[in-house]
Amino acid sequence: MTVDKLFTSADRQAIAAAVTEAEKRTSGEIVVSVLPACDEYAHAHWKSATLGSLLAVLGAAALHDVGGYWGGPMGFWMALPAAGGAALGYLLARWPAIRRFLATPEVMARRVHTGAAHAFLDAEVFRTRERTGILIFVALFERRVEVLGDSGIRAKVAQEEWEGIVAGVVKGMREGRAAAALVEGIRLCGELLERHGVLRRPDDVNELPDGVQSEKP
């Protein structure tokens, strides 16, 4: 799933409007960054290929033992299923659900955290007068969301307090309503920041872009 396919022009406008509205009540500067995937997870392809090869060889051996199929040199009919099984397994890992399973949640969590850190720097979320930038990072393939606040945010809001907002956005992604979930998550971010005293100053100006930031993996 690409960012352009996930969000229509109207979705992007709604997300930007939600950021603008949230920032009317707080000095926090909210940036939304969406990435198609944080890694290619090549190891998942090779795990699938290895498993496919092993299962194909075991299946061929079982057929030979039970029914005596495929006469001739054993090396030949053992090698052929192994190669075929490996190729099939490699191709099956192109299916996102299989690749996510073989990539493992632990590895994906680390990749997403690294991706969020890079996005924070690339978008220069730290470039605010009072260090009140906050990044909402969405990884589409991994179906994960991270919220990273700059030092001015972390001084007032504990990282654990973002978990409910993160869970809501992830739930929306899984239900096929990513844009609406993001809009709601942004609204809740604004309320949380206001509740913790990250208040808007009289001379506050918009320091970071409100629209969806995206990049290729």
Stockholm file with secondary structure:
# STOCKHOLM 1.0

chainA/1-217         MTVDKLFTSADRQAIAAAVTEAEKRTSGEIVVSVLPACDEYAHAHWKSATLGSLLAVLGAAALHDVGGYWGGPMGFWMALPAAGGAALGYLLARWPAIRRFLATPEVMARRVHTGAAHAFLDAEVFRTRERTGILIFVALFERRVEVLGDSGIRAKVAQEEWEGIVAGVVKGMREGRAAAALVEGIRLCGELLERHGVLRRPDDVNELPDGVQSEKP
#=GR chainA/1-217 SS CCHHHHSCHHHHHHHHHHHHHHTTSBSCEEEEEEESCSCCCHHHHHHHHHHHHHHHHHHHHHHHHHHCCSCSCHHHHHHHHHHHHHHHHHHHTTSHHHHHHHHCHHHHHHHHHHHHHHHHHHTTTTCSTTSCEEEEEEETTTTEEEEEECHHHHTTSCGGGGHHHHHHHHHHHHTTCHHHHHHHHHHHHHHHHHHTTCBCCTTCCCCSCCSCEECCC
#=GC SS_cons         CCHHHHSCHHHHHHHHHHHHHHTTSBSCEEEEEEESCSCCCHHHHHHHHHHHHHHHHHHHHHHHHHHCCSCSCHHHHHHHHHHHHHHHHHHHTTSHHHHHHHHCHHHHHHHHHHHHHHHHHHTTTTCSTTSCEEEEEEETTTTEEEEEECHHHHTTSCGGGGHHHHHHHHHHHHTTCHHHHHHHHHHHHHHHHHHTTCBCCTTCCCCSCCSCEECCC
//
